[in-house]
Amino acid sequence: MKFVAFHLMPYRELPADFEQNYPSVWVTPPKELYDPRKGHRMYHDYLDELEFAVDLGYDAVGVNEHHSNAYGLMPSPNLMGSILSGGSVETYDG
């Protein structure tokens, strides 16, 4: 049996009243809800978590595509895999 670490990478900063004001997190949320600084931090946190999974002994890290929406920020498995294969992620102090 193999154990694979996987992360949906959701956008965690939606407004508290999101469910009352928007029909879905899938593709339709307006881009104004995305804060690039918070999103940048989330990408680094999520990539750090996937790197940590390797350190913990997982057999693999799974990456996929969720069309870069509030449900999952991962835009491209090729991009995420190439970042993770580099062995380190630049830190952000902002």
N, C-alpha and C positions, 0 to 999 in steps of 0.2 A: 504494500500500500504506500502511496506517495501523498505527502501533504503539501498543498499549494496555498500560499497566501494570496488573497485577492482583496481589492478595495474598490468600491464604487466611486469614491471620491466625490461625495455630494457637496453642493454649495450650502454651507451651514448658516448663512446670514440672511435668510429670507425674512421678511417682516412677519411679526406675530400674527397678523390678520391675513396672511397669504391665502389660506384656504377659503376665506370668505370673499376675497376680492379677485381671485384668479382661478381659471378653470383647471389648470394642470401645471405641473413642473416640467412636463415633457414638451420641449421645443417652443411653447408659446409664451413663457414669461418675458416681459419686456426687458430689454438690455439695461434699462436704467436701474434695475434692481441689483445689478452686479457691481460690486465695488472692487476695482482692480487691485487695490492695495491688500484688501482682505483675501481676494482670490489668489494673489501671489503668495501670501502667507500659507493659505490652505494647500496649494500645490507643493510647497516645500515640506509642510507637515506630513502630507500623504506620502510623498516620495521617501521621506525619512522613515515613516512607518513600514513601508515595503522593504527598505534596506534593512531595517531592524529585524524583520521577519527572517531574512536570510541569516543574520547573526544568531537568531534564536534556533536555527537548524531546520527551517522549512526546506523542503526539497526543491521548491520552485516558487517563482512569483508569477501570478497570472495577471495579464493586462488585456484590456479589451476596449471597445469603443462604445460610448454612450452619447454620441452626437453633441458632446459638450453642452449639456443643459444642467438645470438645477438638480436633477436626479443623479447625474454623474458628470464630473468635469473632464474626464479623460477624453481628449479629442482624437487621439490616434494611438493605437497600440505600438506602432513603430516608433513614434516619438517618445513615449513613456519607456519602452524597452531600451532605446538608445541612451536615454538619460540614466536609467538604472544600471546599465552595463558599464557606465563610466566610473562607477564606484564611489562617487561623492556628488553631493548636490550643494551648490553655492548657498551660503546662508544669507538671510535677509534680516537686517537689523531695524527695519522701519516699523 
